[in-house]
Amino acid sequence: MVSTHCFIHRQALASKTLPQKLRQALDSAIRIVNYIKSSALNSRLFTLLCEDLDSDHKVLLFYTEVRWLSKGKMLARLYELKEEVILFLEFKEKHDLLTMFKDDTFQCMLAYLTDIFGALNELNLKLQGRNGTIISNYDYIQGFIAKLQLWNKKLSSEYVISFSRLFEAIKNNKLDANLKADIKTHLQALEDEFRRYHRDIDSESPIWHMTRNPFVVAVLQLPEEVQEEFLEMKADSSMTDDFHLLTLEKFWIKRLPVNSKLASLALRVPIPFSSTYL
């Protein structure tokens, strides 16, 4: 049996790459949410304030370390209710939190954190659910790495429209040079960590391509002991129909007996194991 480390867990580990200033901004955002949420009175007052202002949301969300999606959701809700939070902090005369929260640089950092953790949440959700395989999940990972490279490249040209909230936060102003450097550092660190945690996958090997799509692999690329069996399988006219009608793992389970050499070779890419069981 071939095992692989959980894709979702690796994605969570790879997201812990914030530079110091962005980490401090995240900690400050959590502190503001905890101040409002940790007191029953504050929570009720904040809810009443949101109701009076006819806000889209009435409460902030807690962040918990063990729930991987909660960080992005907490930041998104805080950003959406930022005007209400400012009014509440003014009412409670929490001048230290208020001054920090109203700072333009902090607002830009909050906007970026909301954008990037929202993107990580989207990736996390794609890696979950039924019928997920190491091949489909690897595609999602590779797509996200490509996005990180694109975002970093665009950021060098002051082009931040890919981060919708950050683009809104800076408006017509230029992005602060120090913040820009921190964001670029974070994007590069994310890319490096994703590559480090997923280096055990050789997507260029003929075995990978055969498992993914046997119609695109030349027989001479495969080991000699399975070449004849591979040609017999490809010559089966019903194989094409099964390939298009079945999921990838069901296709291989149906097409090959477990004692075949070709099956053994294909299953070195652990295709039958759904992410549901990771």
C-alpha atoms as an extended CHARMM CRD file, in Angstrom:
* protein
*
       278  EXT
         1         1  MET       CA              0.0000000000        0.0000000000        0.0000000000  PROA      1               0.0000000000
         2         2  VAL       CA              1.2440000000        3.4670000000       -0.8900000000  PROA      2               0.0000000000
         3         3  SER       CA              0.4360000000        6.1930000000        1.6040000000  PROA      3               0.0000000000
         4         4  THR       CA              0.5240000000        9.9630000000        1.2990000000  PROA      4               0.0000000000
         5         5  HSD       CA              0.2740000000       12.6980000000        3.8930000000  PROA      5               0.0000000000
         6         6  CYS       CA             -3.1680000000       14.3200000000        4.1120000000  PROA      6               0.0000000000
         7         7  PHE       CA             -3.4940000000       17.0520000000        1.4890000000  PROA      7               0.0000000000
         8         8  ILE       CA             -5.7200000000       19.2040000000        3.6880000000  PROA      8               0.0000000000
         9         9  HSD       CA             -3.3460000000       18.9680000000        6.6410000000  PROA      9               0.0000000000
        10        10  ARG       CA             -0.3900000000       19.9470000000        4.4650000000  PROA      10              0.0000000000
        11        11  GLN       CA             -2.3400000000       22.9310000000        3.1460000000  PROA      11              0.0000000000
        12        12  ALA       CA             -3.0120000000       24.0320000000        6.7320000000  PROA      12              0.0000000000
        13        13  LEU       CA              0.6650000000       23.6970000000        7.6570000000  PROA      13              0.0000000000
        14        14  ALA       CA              1.7810000000       25.5640000000        4.5590000000  PROA      14              0.0000000000
        15        15  SER       CA             -0.4690000000       28.5320000000        5.4110000000  PROA      15              0.0000000000
        16        16  LYS       CA              1.4690000000       29.3010000000        8.6190000000  PROA      16              0.0000000000
        17        17  THR       CA              4.0460000000       31.4610000000        6.8990000000  PROA      17              0.0000000000
        18        18  LEU       CA              3.0960000000       35.0220000000        7.8470000000  PROA      18              0.0000000000
        19        19  PRO       CA              5.8460000000       37.6540000000        8.2190000000  PROA      19              0.0000000000
        20        20  GLN       CA              6.0000000000       39.3120000000       11.6250000000  PROA      20              0.0000000000
        21        21  LYS       CA              3.9440000000       42.4380000000       10.8210000000  PROA      21              0.0000000000
        22        22  LEU       CA              1.1820000000       40.4530000000        9.1360000000  PROA      22              0.0000000000
        23        23  ARG       CA              1.1860000000       38.0070000000       12.0380000000  PROA      23              0.0000000000
        24        24  GLN       CA              0.8330000000       40.9190000000       14.4540000000  PROA      24              0.0000000000
        25        25  ALA       CA             -2.0620000000       42.2880000000       12.3910000000  PROA      25              0.0000000000
        26        26  LEU       CA             -3.7530000000       38.8790000000       12.5240000000  PROA      26              0.0000000000
        27        27  ASP       CA             -3.2400000000       38.6760000000       16.2860000000  PROA      27              0.0000000000
        28        28  SER       CA             -4.6910000000       42.1850000000       16.6710000000  PROA      28              0.0000000000
        29        29  ALA       CA             -7.7340000000       41.2570000000       14.6050000000  PROA      29              0.0000000000
        30        30  ILE       CA             -8.2740000000       38.2140000000       16.8350000000  PROA      30              0.0000000000
        31        31  ARG       CA             -7.8740000000       40.4160000000       19.9210000000  PROA      31              0.0000000000
        32        32  ILE       CA            -10.5680000000       42.8290000000       18.6920000000  PROA      32              0.0000000000
        33        33  VAL       CA            -12.9720000000       39.9870000000       17.9420000000  PROA      33              0.0000000000
        34        34  ASN       CA            -12.2870000000       38.3870000000       21.3260000000  PROA      34              0.0000000000
        35        35  TYR       CA            -12.9210000000       41.6970000000       23.0940000000  PROA      35              0.0000000000
        36        36  ILE       CA            -16.3630000000       41.9800000000       21.5270000000  PROA      36              0.0000000000
        37        37  LYS       CA            -17.2630000000       38.2870000000       21.6690000000  PROA      37              0.0000000000
        38        38  SER       CA            -15.8560000000       37.2980000000       25.0610000000  PROA      38              0.0000000000
        39        39  SER       CA            -18.3730000000       39.4120000000       26.9750000000  PROA      39              0.0000000000
        40        40  ALA       CA            -22.0680000000       38.5670000000       26.7720000000  PROA      40              0.0000000000
        41        41  LEU       CA            -22.9190000000       42.2510000000       27.2690000000  PROA      41              0.0000000000
        42        42  ASN       CA            -20.5780000000       43.3690000000       24.4920000000  PROA      42              0.0000000000
        43        43  SER       CA            -21.9710000000       40.7290000000       22.1660000000  PROA      43              0.0000000000
        44        44  ARG       CA            -25.5600000000       41.8790000000       22.7720000000  PROA      44              0.0000000000
        45        45  LEU       CA            -24.6390000000       45.5420000000       22.3450000000  PROA      45              0.0000000000
        46        46  PHE       CA            -22.7800000000       44.8300000000       19.1090000000  PROA      46              0.0000000000
        47        47  THR       CA            -25.7480000000       42.8440000000       17.7820000000  PROA      47              0.0000000000
        48        48  LEU       CA            -28.0990000000       45.7230000000       18.5970000000  PROA      48              0.0000000000
        49        49  LEU       CA            -25.7440000000       48.1520000000       16.8580000000  PROA      49              0.0000000000
        50        50  CYS       CA            -25.6950000000       45.9900000000       13.7130000000  PROA      50              0.0000000000
        51        51  GLU       CA            -29.4880000000       45.7100000000       13.7780000000  PROA      51              0.0000000000
        52        52  ASP       CA            -29.8790000000       49.4820000000       14.1040000000  PROA      52              0.0000000000
        53        53  LEU       CA            -27.5440000000       50.0000000000       11.1490000000  PROA      53              0.0000000000
        54        54  ASP       CA            -29.3330000000       47.2890000000        9.1360000000  PROA      54              0.0000000000
        55        55  SER       CA            -26.0500000000       45.4800000000        8.5950000000  PROA      55              0.0000000000
        56        56  ASP       CA            -25.8190000000       42.2910000000        6.5440000000  PROA      56              0.0000000000
        57        57  HSD       CA            -24.4400000000       40.4460000000        9.5790000000  PROA      57              0.0000000000
        58        58  LYS       CA            -25.2100000000       40.7640000000       13.2560000000  PROA      58              0.0000000000
        59        59  VAL       CA            -22.2810000000       39.0200000000       14.9420000000  PROA      59              0.0000000000
        60        60  LEU       CA            -18.5480000000       38.5040000000       14.5820000000  PROA      60              0.0000000000
        61        61  LEU       CA            -17.0780000000       35.0020000000       14.3850000000  PROA      61              0.0000000000
        62        62  PHE       CA            -14.5670000000       33.3890000000       16.7330000000  PROA      62              0.0000000000
        63        63  TYR       CA            -11.3090000000       31.9660000000       15.4210000000  PROA      63              0.0000000000
        64        64  THR       CA            -10.2380000000       28.5500000000       16.6970000000  PROA      64              0.0000000000
        65        65  GLU       CA             -6.9150000000       26.9190000000       15.8290000000  PROA      65              0.0000000000
        66        66  VAL       CA             -8.3530000000       23.4270000000       15.3490000000  PROA      66              0.0000000000
        67        67  ARG       CA            -10.9040000000       24.5580000000       12.7490000000  PROA      67              0.0000000000
        68        68  TRP       CA             -8.9140000000       25.3340000000        9.6260000000  PROA      68              0.0000000000
        69        69  LEU       CA            -11.5970000000       27.3560000000        7.8370000000  PROA      69              0.0000000000
        70        70  SER       CA            -12.4060000000       29.5800000000       10.8080000000  PROA      70              0.0000000000
        71        71  LYS       CA             -9.4670000000       31.9460000000       10.3210000000  PROA      71              0.0000000000
        72        72  GLY       CA            -10.6320000000       33.0300000000        6.8690000000  PROA      72              0.0000000000
        73        73  LYS       CA            -14.2620000000       33.2600000000        7.9380000000  PROA      73              0.0000000000
        74        74  MET       CA            -13.3950000000       35.3280000000       11.0170000000  PROA      74              0.0000000000
        75        75  LEU       CA            -11.3410000000       37.7910000000        8.9630000000  PROA      75              0.0000000000
        76        76  ALA       CA            -14.0050000000       38.1010000000        6.2610000000  PROA      76              0.0000000000
        77        77  ARG       CA            -16.7160000000       38.8680000000        8.8120000000  PROA      77              0.0000000000
        78        78  LEU       CA            -14.5130000000       41.3870000000       10.6330000000  PROA      78              0.0000000000
        79        79  TYR       CA            -13.7240000000       43.1440000000        7.3540000000  PROA      79              0.0000000000
        80        80  GLU       CA            -17.3830000000       43.2550000000        6.3170000000  PROA      80              0.0000000000
        81        81  LEU       CA            -18.3530000000       44.7510000000        9.6770000000  PROA      81              0.0000000000
        82        82  LYS       CA            -15.3840000000       47.1220000000       10.0070000000  PROA      82              0.0000000000
        83        83  GLU       CA            -17.5440000000       50.2790000000       10.1490000000  PROA      83              0.0000000000
        84        84  GLU       CA            -19.7020000000       48.7580000000       12.8750000000  PROA      84              0.0000000000
        85        85  VAL       CA            -16.5770000000       47.7050000000       14.8000000000  PROA      85              0.0000000000
        86        86  ILE       CA            -15.2170000000       51.2680000000       14.6580000000  PROA      86              0.0000000000
        87        87  LEU       CA            -18.4840000000       52.6630000000       16.0220000000  PROA      87              0.0000000000
        88        88  PHE       CA            -18.5720000000       50.0520000000       18.7770000000  PROA      88              0.0000000000
        89        89  LEU       CA            -14.9840000000       50.7070000000       19.8670000000  PROA      89              0.0000000000
        90        90  GLU       CA            -15.7220000000       54.4480000000       19.9250000000  PROA      90              0.0000000000
        91        91  PHE       CA            -18.7920000000       53.8000000000       22.0950000000  PROA      91              0.0000000000
        92        92  LYS       CA            -16.7830000000       51.6170000000       24.4870000000  PROA      92              0.0000000000
        93        93  GLU       CA            -13.8940000000       54.1290000000       24.4750000000  PROA      93              0.0000000000
        94        94  LYS       CA            -11.3280000000       51.4580000000       23.6570000000  PROA      94              0.0000000000
        95        95  HSD       CA             -8.9180000000       54.0100000000       22.2280000000  PROA      95              0.0000000000
        96        96  ASP       CA             -5.9490000000       51.6580000000       21.8990000000  PROA      96              0.0000000000
        97        97  LEU       CA             -7.8790000000       49.1660000000       19.7590000000  PROA      97              0.0000000000
        98        98  LEU       CA             -9.6940000000       51.9310000000       17.9160000000  PROA      98              0.0000000000
        99        99  THR       CA             -6.5270000000       53.8030000000       16.9130000000  PROA      99              0.0000000000
       100       100  MET       CA             -4.9250000000       50.6210000000       15.6600000000  PROA      100             0.0000000000
       101       101  PHE       CA             -8.0340000000       49.4440000000       13.8010000000  PROA      101             0.0000000000
       102       102  LYS       CA             -8.5810000000       52.7790000000       12.0280000000  PROA      102             0.0000000000
       103       103  ASP       CA             -4.9640000000       52.9670000000       10.8590000000  PROA      103             0.0000000000
       104       104  ASP       CA             -4.7780000000       52.8360000000        7.0510000000  PROA      104             0.0000000000
       105       105  THR       CA             -1.8780000000       50.3940000000        7.0540000000  PROA      105             0.0000000000
       106       106  PHE       CA             -3.7120000000       48.0560000000        9.4110000000  PROA      106             0.0000000000
       107       107  GLN       CA             -6.8100000000       48.2180000000        7.2120000000  PROA      107             0.0000000000
       108       108  CYS       CA             -4.6900000000       47.2480000000        4.1920000000  PROA      108             0.0000000000
       109       109  MET       CA             -3.1230000000       44.3690000000        6.0980000000  PROA      109             0.0000000000
       110       110  LEU       CA             -6.5680000000       43.2140000000        7.2400000000  PROA      110             0.0000000000
       111       111  ALA       CA             -7.8080000000       43.3930000000        3.6460000000  PROA      111             0.0000000000
       112       112  TYR       CA             -4.8830000000       41.3060000000        2.3730000000  PROA      112             0.0000000000
       113       113  LEU       CA             -5.2380000000       38.7290000000        5.1470000000  PROA      113             0.0000000000
       114       114  THR       CA             -8.9370000000       38.4220000000        4.3640000000  PROA      114             0.0000000000
       115       115  ASP       CA             -8.1810000000       37.9000000000        0.6730000000  PROA      115             0.0000000000
       116       116  ILE       CA             -5.3800000000       35.3550000000        1.0710000000  PROA      116             0.0000000000
       117       117  PHE       CA             -7.0750000000       33.2800000000        3.7550000000  PROA      117             0.0000000000
       118       118  GLY       CA            -10.2640000000       33.3540000000        1.7130000000  PROA      118             0.0000000000
       119       119  ALA       CA             -8.2750000000       31.8760000000       -1.1940000000  PROA      119             0.0000000000
       120       120  LEU       CA             -6.8050000000       29.2320000000        1.1330000000  PROA      120             0.0000000000
       121       121  ASN       CA            -10.3070000000       28.3630000000        2.3340000000  PROA      121             0.0000000000
       122       122  GLU       CA            -11.4800000000       27.9040000000       -1.2520000000  PROA      122             0.0000000000
       123       123  LEU       CA             -8.5640000000       25.5550000000       -1.8900000000  PROA      123             0.0000000000
       124       124  ASN       CA             -9.2510000000       23.6770000000        1.3390000000  PROA      124             0.0000000000
       125       125  LEU       CA            -12.8680000000       23.0550000000        0.3470000000  PROA      125             0.0000000000
       126       126  LYS       CA            -11.7970000000       21.7370000000       -3.0680000000  PROA      126             0.0000000000
       127       127  LEU       CA             -9.5400000000       19.1930000000       -1.3640000000  PROA      127             0.0000000000
       128       128  GLN       CA            -12.4320000000       17.7870000000        0.6630000000  PROA      128             0.0000000000
       129       129  GLY       CA            -15.4410000000       15.6830000000       -0.2270000000  PROA      129             0.0000000000
       130       130  ARG       CA            -16.1400000000       12.4200000000       -1.9880000000  PROA      130             0.0000000000
       131       131  ASN       CA            -14.3310000000       11.0520000000       -5.0340000000  PROA      131             0.0000000000
       132       132  GLY       CA            -11.2590000000       13.1470000000       -4.4000000000  PROA      132             0.0000000000
       133       133  THR       CA             -8.0100000000       11.4920000000       -5.4640000000  PROA      133             0.0000000000
       134       134  ILE       CA             -4.3500000000       12.3400000000       -5.1870000000  PROA      134             0.0000000000
       135       135  ILE       CA             -4.3720000000       13.2620000000       -8.8810000000  PROA      135             0.0000000000
       136       136  SER       CA             -7.3160000000       15.6740000000       -8.7270000000  PROA      136             0.0000000000
       137       137  ASN       CA             -6.0440000000       17.1770000000       -5.4830000000  PROA      137             0.0000000000
       138       138  TYR       CA             -2.5700000000       17.5980000000       -6.9600000000  PROA      138             0.0000000000
       139       139  ASP       CA             -4.1350000000       19.5620000000       -9.8260000000  PROA      139             0.0000000000
       140       140  TYR       CA             -5.7890000000       21.9080000000       -7.3320000000  PROA      140             0.0000000000
       141       141  ILE       CA             -2.4690000000       22.3600000000       -5.5150000000  PROA      141             0.0000000000
       142       142  GLN       CA             -0.6080000000       23.0730000000       -8.7490000000  PROA      142             0.0000000000
       143       143  GLY       CA             -3.2870000000       25.5660000000       -9.7800000000  PROA      143             0.0000000000
       144       144  PHE       CA             -2.9400000000       27.3950000000       -6.4720000000  PROA      144             0.0000000000
       145       145  ILE       CA              0.8570000000       27.5170000000       -6.7810000000  PROA      145             0.0000000000
       146       146  ALA       CA              0.4330000000       29.0300000000      -10.2560000000  PROA      146             0.0000000000
       147       147  LYS       CA             -1.8890000000       31.6610000000       -8.7700000000  PROA      147             0.0000000000
       148       148  LEU       CA              0.6810000000       32.5180000000       -6.0910000000  PROA      148             0.0000000000
       149       149  GLN       CA              3.3040000000       33.0690000000       -8.7870000000  PROA      149             0.0000000000
       150       150  LEU       CA              0.9040000000       35.2470000000      -10.8050000000  PROA      150             0.0000000000
       151       151  TRP       CA             -0.0780000000       37.3380000000       -7.7770000000  PROA      151             0.0000000000
       152       152  ASN       CA              3.5550000000       37.8810000000       -6.8290000000  PROA      152             0.0000000000
       153       153  LYS       CA              4.4310000000       38.9460000000      -10.3670000000  PROA      153             0.0000000000
       154       154  LYS       CA              1.4900000000       41.3520000000      -10.5830000000  PROA      154             0.0000000000
       155       155  LEU       CA              2.3420000000       42.8210000000       -7.2030000000  PROA      155             0.0000000000
       156       156  SER       CA              5.7460000000       43.8700000000       -8.5490000000  PROA      156             0.0000000000
       157       157  SER       CA              3.8580000000       46.1000000000      -11.0060000000  PROA      157             0.0000000000
       158       158  GLU       CA              1.5700000000       47.5600000000       -8.2960000000  PROA      158             0.0000000000
       159       159  TYR       CA             -1.3030000000       45.4900000000       -9.7410000000  PROA      159             0.0000000000
       160       160  VAL       CA             -3.3790000000       44.2300000000       -6.8150000000  PROA      160             0.0000000000
       161       161  ILE       CA             -6.7890000000       43.7950000000       -8.4060000000  PROA      161             0.0000000000
       162       162  SER       CA             -6.5080000000       40.0270000000       -7.8210000000  PROA      162             0.0000000000
       163       163  PHE       CA             -6.9420000000       40.8490000000       -4.1240000000  PROA      163             0.0000000000
       164       164  SER       CA            -10.3480000000       42.4980000000       -4.2470000000  PROA      164             0.0000000000
       165       165  ARG       CA            -10.4570000000       43.7630000000       -0.6580000000  PROA      165             0.0000000000
       166       166  LEU       CA             -6.8830000000       45.0530000000       -0.7390000000  PROA      166             0.0000000000
       167       167  PHE       CA             -7.6550000000       46.7980000000       -4.0210000000  PROA      167             0.0000000000
       168       168  GLU       CA            -10.6630000000       48.4310000000       -2.3530000000  PROA      168             0.0000000000
       169       169  ALA       CA             -8.6450000000       49.3800000000        0.7400000000  PROA      169             0.0000000000
       170       170  ILE       CA             -5.8560000000       51.2400000000       -1.0650000000  PROA      170             0.0000000000
       171       171  LYS       CA             -8.3170000000       52.9020000000       -3.4740000000  PROA      171             0.0000000000
       172       172  ASN       CA             -6.3320000000       55.3950000000       -5.5440000000  PROA      172             0.0000000000
       173       173  ASN       CA             -3.3090000000       55.3690000000       -3.2580000000  PROA      173             0.0000000000
       174       174  LYS       CA             -0.1110000000       53.4250000000       -3.7820000000  PROA      174             0.0000000000
       175       175  LEU       CA              0.5010000000       50.3030000000       -1.7480000000  PROA      175             0.0000000000
       176       176  ASP       CA              2.8540000000       50.9760000000        1.1640000000  PROA      176             0.0000000000
       177       177  ALA       CA              6.3350000000       49.7800000000        0.2070000000  PROA      177             0.0000000000
       178       178  ASN       CA              6.9090000000       47.8800000000        3.4590000000  PROA      178             0.0000000000
       179       179  LEU       CA              3.5370000000       46.1770000000        3.2590000000  PROA      179             0.0000000000
       180       180  LYS       CA              4.1620000000       45.3170000000       -0.3740000000  PROA      180             0.0000000000
       181       181  ALA       CA              7.4650000000       43.6720000000        0.6020000000  PROA      181             0.0000000000
       182       182  ASP       CA              5.7530000000       41.6930000000        3.3760000000  PROA      182             0.0000000000
       183       183  ILE       CA              3.0220000000       40.4860000000        1.0050000000  PROA      183             0.0000000000
       184       184  LYS       CA              5.5810000000       39.4260000000       -1.5970000000  PROA      184             0.0000000000
       185       185  THR       CA              7.5400000000       37.6020000000        1.0990000000  PROA      185             0.0000000000
       186       186  HSD       CA              4.3980000000       35.8300000000        2.2560000000  PROA      186             0.0000000000
       187       187  LEU       CA              3.3630000000       34.7870000000       -1.2560000000  PROA      187             0.0000000000
       188       188  GLN       CA              6.8390000000       33.3910000000       -1.9440000000  PROA      188             0.0000000000
       189       189  ALA       CA              6.8940000000       31.5880000000        1.4070000000  PROA      189             0.0000000000
       190       190  LEU       CA              3.5030000000       30.0470000000        0.6520000000  PROA      190             0.0000000000
       191       191  GLU       CA              4.7500000000       28.8200000000       -2.7110000000  PROA      191             0.0000000000
       192       192  ASP       CA              7.9140000000       27.3620000000       -1.1500000000  PROA      192             0.0000000000
       193       193  GLU       CA              5.9550000000       25.5770000000        1.5780000000  PROA      193             0.0000000000
       194       194  PHE       CA              3.4050000000       24.1210000000       -0.8400000000  PROA      194             0.0000000000
       195       195  ARG       CA              6.2300000000       22.7680000000       -2.9750000000  PROA      195             0.0000000000
       196       196  ARG       CA              8.0390000000       21.3830000000        0.0590000000  PROA      196             0.0000000000
       197       197  TYR       CA              4.9860000000       19.5830000000        1.3850000000  PROA      197             0.0000000000
       198       198  HSD       CA              4.0780000000       18.1220000000       -2.0170000000  PROA      198             0.0000000000
       199       199  ARG       CA              7.5020000000       17.1530000000       -3.3610000000  PROA      199             0.0000000000
       200       200  ASP       CA              6.6810000000       13.4140000000       -3.0720000000  PROA      200             0.0000000000
       201       201  ILE       CA              4.5110000000       13.5600000000       -6.2160000000  PROA      201             0.0000000000
       202       202  ASP       CA              6.2550000000       12.9700000000       -9.5430000000  PROA      202             0.0000000000
       203       203  SER       CA              3.6880000000       14.2900000000      -12.0180000000  PROA      203             0.0000000000
       204       204  GLU       CA              6.1200000000       13.9010000000      -14.9190000000  PROA      204             0.0000000000
       205       205  SER       CA              6.5360000000       10.1360000000      -14.6240000000  PROA      205             0.0000000000
       206       206  PRO       CA              4.9570000000        7.9030000000      -17.3260000000  PROA      206             0.0000000000
       207       207  ILE       CA              3.2050000000        5.9490000000      -14.5490000000  PROA      207             0.0000000000
       208       208  TRP       CA              1.4320000000        9.1200000000      -13.4070000000  PROA      208             0.0000000000
       209       209  HSD       CA              0.3040000000        9.9080000000      -16.9520000000  PROA      209             0.0000000000
       210       210  MET       CA             -0.7960000000        6.3210000000      -17.5750000000  PROA      210             0.0000000000
       211       211  THR       CA             -2.8590000000        6.2530000000      -14.3920000000  PROA      211             0.0000000000
       212       212  ARG       CA             -4.3910000000        9.5940000000      -15.2160000000  PROA      212             0.0000000000
       213       213  ASN       CA             -5.0990000000        8.8440000000      -18.8860000000  PROA      213             0.0000000000
       214       214  PRO       CA             -3.8290000000        5.6280000000      -20.5220000000  PROA      214             0.0000000000
       215       215  PHE       CA             -4.6150000000        6.9860000000      -23.9950000000  PROA      215             0.0000000000
       216       216  VAL       CA             -1.8270000000        9.5830000000      -23.8990000000  PROA      216             0.0000000000
       217       217  VAL       CA              1.0470000000        7.2850000000      -22.9320000000  PROA      217             0.0000000000
       218       218  ALA       CA              3.2920000000        5.5240000000      -25.4460000000  PROA      218             0.0000000000
       219       219  VAL       CA              3.7750000000        1.8520000000      -24.6370000000  PROA      219             0.0000000000
       220       220  LEU       CA              7.5730000000        2.1110000000      -24.8050000000  PROA      220             0.0000000000
       221       221  GLN       CA              7.5260000000        4.5970000000      -21.9200000000  PROA      221             0.0000000000
       222       222  LEU       CA              6.3030000000        1.8710000000      -19.5630000000  PROA      222             0.0000000000
       223       223  PRO       CA              8.3480000000       -0.9370000000      -17.9690000000  PROA      223             0.0000000000
       224       224  GLU       CA              8.8200000000       -3.8730000000      -20.3200000000  PROA      224             0.0000000000
       225       225  GLU       CA              7.0350000000       -6.3820000000      -18.0800000000  PROA      225             0.0000000000
       226       226  VAL       CA              3.6830000000       -4.5560000000      -18.4450000000  PROA      226             0.0000000000
       227       227  GLN       CA              3.8350000000       -3.4170000000      -22.0660000000  PROA      227             0.0000000000
       228       228  GLU       CA              1.9270000000       -6.3750000000      -23.5730000000  PROA      228             0.0000000000
       229       229  GLU       CA             -0.8010000000       -6.2400000000      -20.9290000000  PROA      229             0.0000000000
       230       230  PHE       CA             -1.0950000000       -2.4920000000      -21.4870000000  PROA      230             0.0000000000
       231       231  LEU       CA             -1.5860000000       -2.9870000000      -25.2620000000  PROA      231             0.0000000000
       232       232  GLU       CA             -4.2720000000       -5.6210000000      -24.6440000000  PROA      232             0.0000000000
       233       233  MET       CA             -6.1060000000       -3.2590000000      -22.3480000000  PROA      233             0.0000000000
       234       234  LYS       CA             -5.9640000000       -0.3640000000      -24.8190000000  PROA      234             0.0000000000
       235       235  ALA       CA             -7.2190000000       -2.6190000000      -27.6200000000  PROA      235             0.0000000000
       236       236  ASP       CA            -10.4340000000       -3.2850000000      -25.6790000000  PROA      236             0.0000000000
       237       237  SER       CA            -13.0690000000       -1.1490000000      -27.4450000000  PROA      237             0.0000000000
       238       238  SER       CA            -15.1660000000       -0.7580000000      -24.2980000000  PROA      238             0.0000000000
       239       239  MET       CA            -12.2780000000        0.8240000000      -22.4360000000  PROA      239             0.0000000000
       240       240  THR       CA            -12.8590000000        4.2590000000      -23.9610000000  PROA      240             0.0000000000
       241       241  ASP       CA            -16.5100000000        4.2310000000      -22.8800000000  PROA      241             0.0000000000
       242       242  ASP       CA            -15.6190000000        3.2230000000      -19.3510000000  PROA      242             0.0000000000
       243       243  PHE       CA            -12.9230000000        5.8900000000      -19.1460000000  PROA      243             0.0000000000
       244       244  HSD       CA            -15.4450000000        8.6420000000      -19.9650000000  PROA      244             0.0000000000
       245       245  LEU       CA            -18.3290000000        7.2490000000      -17.8950000000  PROA      245             0.0000000000
       246       246  LEU       CA            -16.5900000000        6.1870000000      -14.6820000000  PROA      246             0.0000000000
       247       247  THR       CA            -14.5600000000        8.0360000000      -12.1220000000  PROA      247             0.0000000000
       248       248  LEU       CA            -10.8350000000        7.4200000000      -12.3950000000  PROA      248             0.0000000000
       249       249  GLU       CA            -10.6160000000        5.0560000000       -9.4090000000  PROA      249             0.0000000000
       250       250  LYS       CA            -13.6760000000        3.0430000000      -10.5020000000  PROA      250             0.0000000000
       251       251  PHE       CA            -12.2630000000        2.7920000000      -14.0130000000  PROA      251             0.0000000000
       252       252  TRP       CA             -9.0300000000        1.1970000000      -12.8060000000  PROA      252             0.0000000000
       253       253  ILE       CA            -10.7880000000       -1.0780000000      -10.3340000000  PROA      253             0.0000000000
       254       254  LYS       CA            -13.0780000000       -2.3400000000      -13.0870000000  PROA      254             0.0000000000
       255       255  ARG       CA            -10.5360000000       -2.6390000000      -15.8790000000  PROA      255             0.0000000000
       256       256  LEU       CA             -7.7680000000       -4.5410000000      -14.1060000000  PROA      256             0.0000000000
       257       257  PRO       CA             -7.7130000000       -7.5200000000      -11.7550000000  PROA      257             0.0000000000
       258       258  VAL       CA             -5.7320000000       -6.8470000000       -8.6180000000  PROA      258             0.0000000000
       259       259  ASN       CA             -3.1940000000       -9.5760000000       -9.4530000000  PROA      259             0.0000000000
       260       260  SER       CA             -2.1490000000       -7.9810000000      -12.7430000000  PROA      260             0.0000000000
       261       261  LYS       CA              1.2660000000       -6.3610000000      -13.0460000000  PROA      261             0.0000000000
       262       262  LEU       CA             -0.2700000000       -3.3300000000      -14.7120000000  PROA      262             0.0000000000
       263       263  ALA       CA             -2.7200000000       -2.8460000000      -11.8580000000  PROA      263             0.0000000000
       264       264  SER       CA              0.1300000000       -3.0170000000       -9.3900000000  PROA      264             0.0000000000
       265       265  LEU       CA              1.9830000000       -0.3880000000      -11.3920000000  PROA      265             0.0000000000
       266       266  ALA       CA             -1.0250000000        1.9280000000      -11.7190000000  PROA      266             0.0000000000
       267       267  LEU       CA             -1.8250000000        1.7210000000       -8.0290000000  PROA      267             0.0000000000
       268       268  ARG       CA              1.6040000000        3.0390000000       -7.1000000000  PROA      268             0.0000000000
       269       269  VAL       CA             -0.2380000000        6.2990000000       -7.6980000000  PROA      269             0.0000000000
       270       270  PRO       CA             -2.7110000000        5.8020000000       -4.8050000000  PROA      270             0.0000000000
       271       271  ILE       CA             -5.7280000000        6.5480000000       -6.9430000000  PROA      271             0.0000000000
       272       272  PRO       CA             -8.4450000000        4.4860000000       -5.1650000000  PROA      272             0.0000000000
       273       273  PHE       CA             -8.0510000000        6.3530000000       -1.8940000000  PROA      273             0.0000000000
       274       274  SER       CA            -10.5680000000        9.1600000000       -1.6270000000  PROA      274             0.0000000000
       275       275  SER       CA             -9.7450000000       12.3050000000        0.3420000000  PROA      275             0.0000000000
       276       276  THR       CA            -12.8230000000       11.3790000000        2.3900000000  PROA      276             0.0000000000
       277       277  TYR       CA            -10.6720000000        8.8150000000        4.1690000000  PROA      277             0.0000000000
       278       278  LEU       CA             -7.5660000000       10.9340000000        4.7040000000  PROA      278             0.0000000000
